């Protein structure tokens, strides 16, 4: 019977708790650089339920800041979404140049394959058992799942990263309530967890779809917002086509190439830059995948639309500070601890 596993710091010497905790987080979730004004008397507790396709954690802890940068992303194959629910205290997330502040009941989605800064501030009395006293402890829930497990295109999800999502009513409330119920029950059968993981992912997709519908309504006077989402989804589905060009993209949406470039003027990347970034990310993921270790680097590059291996090697080096071959070797030899 799958059960909830618990990580506590009660038996760890006080001076070692901070480093011990974040090493455990790196091994079980993702690696980050963390700081805390409570590092000297740090306290945290994590209860985790593995549902197979998704993992659910309940975390109680004192205040901290956690930053995941390019060096962490290069060293791991963690193409995961994380949906966080703030339960107690305040928290925040910065990703994709969006800075979101969250109160109890708020939800937020973020991508571990992209840099982010997350912070939590504990507020109000909440018992910390290992401290033997009343203390200020924050609490949150985190649902982790692979990109491909979510039944929505990556390009449709991207605009919703680091955007506050409602968890006090509607689909958000239903999802948050189910997460609490899951982590509170000690044991579930394997069959139950398989069905529940599918239900959770459907609820996440419904919540995001609801937000997309609201955004579409909000931008009815300016349809460019919805059009960009459609264009990014179009690109995502055709990344492996080396002939994918702005002309083809524009024709596929009945607009001129000039209009296409104008749509991307307020985006972080040009049309060509967006295509290149998404191709590089797909290649990075495949290079880190042990099941694809037998495939030559050139084969992976070609599969994702790079016509020239020398060009691919150059832009990969620029993006990840390592050649494709070196990146693959570092992941194979060191995994998440690769230099």
SVG drawing of the C-alpha trace seen along z (x, -y; Angstrom):
<svg xmlns="http://www.w3.org/2000/svg" viewBox="-17 -47 49 49">
<polyline fill="none" stroke="black" stroke-width="0.4" points="0.0,0.0 1.6,-3.3 1.8,-5.7 2.8,-9.2 6.6,-9.5 7.7,-12.1 11.0,-14.2 11.7,-15.8 14.7,-17.5 14.1,-16.5 17.2,-14.2 19.5,-16.5 21.8,-18.9 20.5,-22.4 23.7,-23.7 23.3,-21.1 19.5,-21.4 19.5,-24.1 22.0,-22.4 20.5,-19.0 17.0,-20.2 18.0,-21.8 20.1,-18.8 17.0,-16.6 14.9,-19.0 17.5,-18.8 17.3,-15.0 13.6,-14.6 12.3,-17.7 14.7,-20.2 17.9,-21.8 17.9,-25.5 20.1,-28.0 18.4,-28.9 18.8,-31.6 16.9,-32.2 17.2,-34.6 16.3,-31.5 19.2,-29.4 20.7,-29.1 17.6,-27.6 15.9,-26.3 12.9,-24.1 10.9,-22.4 8.8,-19.3 7.7,-17.6 5.0,-14.9 5.1,-13.4 2.7,-11.1 3.9,-9.5 0.9,-8.9 3.1,-7.6 2.4,-10.2 2.4,-13.1 3.9,-13.7 2.2,-15.7 4.0,-17.3 2.8,-19.2 5.6,-21.5 5.7,-23.4 8.7,-25.6 10.1,-28.9 10.7,-31.7 13.1,-31.2 14.1,-32.4 14.9,-29.8 16.4,-30.6 16.7,-28.2 19.0,-29.5 20.5,-28.3 23.3,-26.3 20.7,-24.2 18.7,-23.7 21.8,-22.6 22.6,-20.0 19.2,-18.2 16.5,-16.8 13.6,-18.3 11.1,-19.3 8.3,-19.5 5.5,-21.8 4.9,-22.6 1.5,-23.8 1.8,-25.4 -1.0,-26.2 -0.4,-28.7 -2.1,-27.5 -0.5,-29.5 1.7,-32.6 2.6,-34.5 4.6,-33.5 5.7,-34.7 7.1,-33.6 9.1,-35.3 9.3,-33.6 9.2,-34.9 9.5,-38.5 6.3,-38.0 6.3,-38.8 3.4,-37.2 2.5,-37.6 0.3,-35.0 -2.0,-34.9 -3.6,-31.8 -5.9,-30.1 -4.0,-31.2 -2.5,-28.8 0.4,-29.3 2.0,-27.2 5.6,-27.4 8.1,-25.5 11.3,-23.9 12.9,-24.0 13.0,-27.8 14.7,-30.0 12.6,-31.2 12.7,-32.8 10.3,-31.5 9.9,-32.9 7.8,-32.2 7.2,-34.3 5.8,-32.5 3.2,-34.4 1.1,-33.8 1.3,-31.1 1.6,-27.6 3.1,-24.8 6.6,-23.6 6.9,-20.3 10.7,-20.0 11.1,-23.5 9.1,-22.6 7.4,-26.0 4.9,-28.1 6.6,-29.5 5.8,-31.1 5.6,-28.4 4.4,-28.7 2.5,-25.9 2.0,-25.0 1.1,-22.2 3.1,-21.4 1.9,-19.1 4.6,-18.1 4.1,-16.5 6.0,-16.2 5.2,-18.7 3.9,-15.9 1.4,-14.7 -0.6,-17.9 -3.2,-17.7 -2.4,-21.2 0.2,-22.4 3.3,-24.0 2.7,-27.2 -0.8,-27.5 0.6,-27.0 3.5,-29.4 1.4,-32.6 -0.1,-31.2 3.3,-30.6 3.7,-32.7 0.1,-34.0 -2.1,-33.8 -4.9,-31.3 -8.0,-31.3 -8.2,-28.5 -11.1,-29.6 -14.0,-28.8 -14.8,-26.9 -12.4,-24.4 -9.5,-25.8 -11.3,-25.1 -12.2,-21.6 -8.5,-20.9 -7.1,-22.4 -9.6,-20.4 -8.7,-17.1 -5.0,-17.8 -5.6,-18.3 -7.6,-15.1 -5.0,-13.1 -2.1,-14.1 -4.2,-13.7 -5.1,-10.0 -2.2,-7.7 -2.6,-5.0 -4.1,-4.6 -4.1,-1.6 -2.0,-1.7 -5.2,-1.5 -6.7,-4.5 -3.6,-6.6 -3.5,-5.9 -7.1,-7.1 -6.5,-10.0 -3.5,-11.2 -5.6,-11.4 -8.3,-13.3 -5.8,-15.8 -4.3,-16.5 -7.7,-17.0 -8.6,-19.4 -5.3,-21.3 -6.1,-21.5 -9.6,-22.7 -8.3,-25.4 -5.8,-26.6 -8.4,-26.4 -10.8,-28.5 -8.1,-31.1 -7.4,-31.1 -11.1,-31.6 -11.1,-34.5 -8.1,-36.0 -9.6,-35.6 -12.7,-37.5 -10.6,-40.2 -8.8,-40.6 -11.8,-40.6 -11.1,-44.2 -7.5,-43.2 -7.5,-39.7 -3.7,-39.8 -3.3,-38.1 -5.3,-35.1 -3.7,-35.0 -0.2,-34.9 -1.2,-31.9 -2.4,-30.1 0.7,-30.9 2.9,-29.5 0.9,-26.3 1.3,-26.1 5.1,-26.5 5.2,-23.9 3.5,-21.3 6.0,-21.9 9.3,-22.3 10.8,-19.3 10.1,-20.9 13.4,-22.6 11.3,-24.5 9.3,-26.3 9.6,-30.0 7.8,-33.2 6.3,-33.1 4.7,-29.6 3.6,-30.7 2.0,-33.9 0.3,-32.1 -1.1,-29.5 -2.8,-32.3 -3.9,-34.4 -1.7,-37.4 1.3,-39.0 4.9,-38.4 5.1,-42.0 2.0,-41.6 3.5,-38.4 6.7,-40.3 4.6,-43.1 2.8,-40.7 6.0,-39.6 7.3,-43.1 6.1,-43.1 7.3,-39.5 10.6,-38.6 11.8,-37.0 11.4,-37.5 9.6,-34.8 12.9,-33.2 14.1,-33.5 11.0,-31.7 11.4,-28.9 15.1,-28.5 14.5,-28.5 11.8,-25.8 14.0,-23.6 17.0,-24.0 14.8,-23.0 13.5,-19.9 17.1,-18.9 18.4,-19.5 15.7,-17.3 16.5,-14.5 20.2,-14.8 19.6,-14.3 17.2,-11.3 19.1,-8.0 16.7,-6.2 18.1,-8.3 21.8,-7.9 22.3,-5.7 21.2,-8.5 24.0,-10.7 23.8,-14.4 23.2,-15.2 20.2,-12.9 18.6,-14.7 19.4,-18.1 17.9,-17.1 14.8,-15.6 14.0,-19.0 14.5,-21.1 18.2,-22.1 19.5,-21.7 23.1,-22.4 24.9,-20.6 27.6,-23.2 24.9,-25.9 23.2,-23.7 26.4,-23.2 27.1,-26.9 23.6,-28.0 23.4,-25.2 26.8,-26.3 25.6,-29.9 22.4,-28.8 23.7,-26.3 27.4,-27.1 28.3,-23.6 28.5,-21.8 25.7,-19.2 28.2,-16.3 29.6,-17.8 26.2,-18.4 25.1,-14.8 28.3,-13.5 27.9,-15.7 24.4,-14.5 25.4,-10.9 28.3,-11.1 27.0,-13.4 23.3,-13.7 21.9,-16.6 25.3,-17.1 27.1,-17.8 29.4,-20.9"/>
</svg>
